[in-house]
Amino acid sequence: MKKSRPPRRQESATQGTAVGVAWNTSSEWSRVKAAAADPERFEDSFEEWLVVAEDALVKLRSAGLSAERFLVSADELAKWCVENRLENNSSARARFVSERLQASNRDGA
């Protein structure tokens, strides 16, 4: 008679998944917000944004994701939006970070 094996723990689909979190300096945050099509989506101050962003990193990492800060340059974002014919809104900013993070991971690999 064979011994029964304990059930295998299934790996979470999110384990090891790298995600980028848009990160800004105070001056870049102000510039990105000023150019945004949806400035109401931003916190009222850089300090408030920083608390929210750091909390997001903790939560993502607690969920098993490899969350990485990705420093956003307002000039690079603006150029990318023009090249891709997108307005600077939350969807475009998320896509920008995702694409740039993937590219930097490919280049650094």
N, C-alpha and C positions, 0 to 999 in steps of 0.2 A: 504494500500500500504506500503510495506516494504521499509525502507530506504536502499539505496545501501551503502555498506561499501567501504571505500577506499581500493585499492588493497594492499595486504600484501607485505611488503618488503621481498624479498627472501634473506635468509642468504647466504653469500658467502661460497663456499665450503672450502675456505682457513681459515675462521675465526676459531681461536682456534687451528689451526694445529701447532704443535710444530716442529720446524726444528732446527737442530744443525748447528752452524757455527764453523768450526775448529778454535781454538784459540791457540796461542803459545806464550811462552816467547821468548825473543830474542835468547837465546841459543838453545832452543828446535826447533825453526823455522829453524835455521842454520843446525841443525842435520837432521831434516826431509828433508830439501832441498838437503843436501849432499847425502842422501840415496835414493832420488827419482829417478825413472826411467825417469821422465820427468821434470828435473830441470828448463827447459825453461818456464814452466808454472808458475813459481814463479816470483814475483817481484825481482828487483835487490837488494833491501835491506829490512831489517826488518821494517824500518821506512816507506818505500813505501807500504809494505804489510799491515801494521797497518792502514794506511789511507784507503786502499781499503777494508779491513775487517770491519772497523767501518762504512764505507759507506754502505756496504752490509747489516749490521745489521739494519741501519736506513731504508733502502729501503724495506727489508723484513717486518719489523714491520709496516711500512706505508702501506704495502699491506695487513695488517690484520693478518700476521703470528706471532706466538709466537716464535721469533727467540732467541735461547739461545747460549751463548758462551760455547764451549766444549773444555776444555784444553786438548791438544794432547801431549802425551808423546812419544818421538821418539822411545824409547825402547818398549813401549806397542804396538805402531803401527807396528814396525818391527816384533815383535813376532806374532801379529795377522796376518800379511801378510804371514808369513811362515806357520802358522797353517791352513790358508785358501788357500794356494798355489796361492797367488796373488802377483804381483809385486807392489811396492809402486808407484802407479800412481794416477792421480786425481780421477778416478772412485773408486779405492780401498780406498783412503782416505775419500771420501764422504760416502762410505758404512760403513767404520769403525766408523766414527762419528755418523752416523744414528743408527747403531746397539748399540753402547755404550750408546748413549743418551736414546734410548728406554729401554735398560736394567736398566739404573740408574733411569729412571722414574718409571719403574715397581717396583724396589727395594725400592724406596723412597715413593711409594704410600701407 
